[in-house]
């Protein structure tokens, strides 16, 4: 069973065996659960991609390609730059 030590700042390094088992990576969030007996369990807070796939799509709206997104971003940057130049004069 893996063991970790708490630092003076209350930090703990999660042992490699546990990180691998939970598939934890830097930046992931974890959920600490405490039951009635005082036992603590860890759970990854990552949501599987399959659960959120298509979540932002609006029904009956054509999907936008990456090229179309890039073009829209470029237009918005150009417009913002032109506004900033006008306001600077």
C-alpha positions as CSV (number, residue, x, y, z in Angstrom):
1,X,0.0,0.0,0.0
2,X,1.5,3.4,-1.0
3,X,2.2,5.9,1.7
4,X,2.7,9.7,1.5
5,X,3.9,12.3,4.0
6,X,2.2,15.6,4.6
7,X,4.6,18.6,4.5
8,X,4.5,21.6,6.9
9,X,2.4,23.4,4.3
10,X,-0.2,20.6,4.2
11,X,0.9,19.3,0.8
12,X,1.1,15.7,-0.2
13,X,2.8,14.1,-3.2
14,X,0.5,11.4,-4.5
15,X,2.5,8.2,-5.0
16,X,3.2,7.2,-8.6
17,X,1.2,4.0,-8.2
18,X,-1.9,5.9,-7.2
19,X,-1.5,8.6,-10.0
20,X,-1.1,5.8,-12.6
21,X,-4.1,3.9,-11.3
22,X,-6.3,7.1,-11.3
23,X,-4.7,8.3,-14.5
24,X,-3.9,11.6,-12.8
25,X,-1.8,14.2,-14.6
26,X,-0.5,17.6,-13.6
27,X,-3.4,20.1,-13.4
28,X,-6.0,17.4,-12.8
29,X,-8.5,17.9,-9.9
30,X,-9.2,15.3,-7.3
31,X,-12.1,14.8,-5.0
32,X,-11.5,13.8,-1.4
33,X,-14.5,11.8,0.0
34,X,-14.8,11.2,3.7
35,X,-17.3,8.5,4.9
36,X,-19.0,8.2,8.2
37,X,-16.1,6.1,9.6
38,X,-13.6,8.8,8.8
39,X,-12.1,6.9,5.9
40,X,-10.9,9.0,3.0
41,X,-11.0,8.1,-0.7
42,X,-9.6,9.9,-3.7
43,X,-11.4,10.2,-7.0
44,X,-10.4,11.9,-10.2
45,X,-12.6,14.8,-11.1
46,X,-11.9,14.5,-14.9
47,X,-14.9,14.0,-17.0
48,X,-14.5,11.4,-19.8
49,X,-14.6,13.0,-23.3
50,X,-17.5,10.7,-24.3
51,X,-19.7,12.4,-21.7
52,X,-19.2,15.9,-23.0
53,X,-18.9,15.2,-26.7
54,X,-21.3,17.3,-28.7
55,X,-22.3,19.2,-25.6
56,X,-21.8,22.6,-27.2
57,X,-23.4,21.8,-30.6
58,X,-26.6,23.7,-31.4
59,X,-29.2,21.6,-33.0
60,X,-29.9,22.2,-36.7
61,X,-26.7,24.3,-37.0
62,X,-24.0,23.2,-39.5
63,X,-20.7,22.3,-37.8
64,X,-17.9,24.8,-38.3
65,X,-14.6,23.7,-39.7
66,X,-11.2,24.6,-38.2
67,X,-10.5,26.8,-41.2
68,X,-13.8,28.7,-40.7
69,X,-12.9,29.2,-37.0
70,X,-9.4,30.5,-37.9
71,X,-10.9,32.9,-40.5
72,X,-13.4,34.2,-38.0
73,X,-10.7,34.7,-35.3
74,X,-8.5,36.6,-37.9
75,X,-11.4,38.9,-38.8
76,X,-12.1,39.6,-35.1
77,X,-8.4,40.4,-34.4
78,X,-8.3,42.7,-37.4
79,X,-11.4,44.6,-36.3
80,X,-10.1,45.0,-32.8
81,X,-6.8,46.2,-34.1
82,X,-8.5,48.8,-36.3
83,X,-10.7,50.0,-33.4
84,X,-7.7,50.4,-31.2
85,X,-5.8,52.4,-33.8
86,X,-8.9,54.7,-34.3
87,X,-9.2,55.2,-30.5
88,X,-5.5,56.0,-30.2
89,X,-5.6,58.9,-32.6
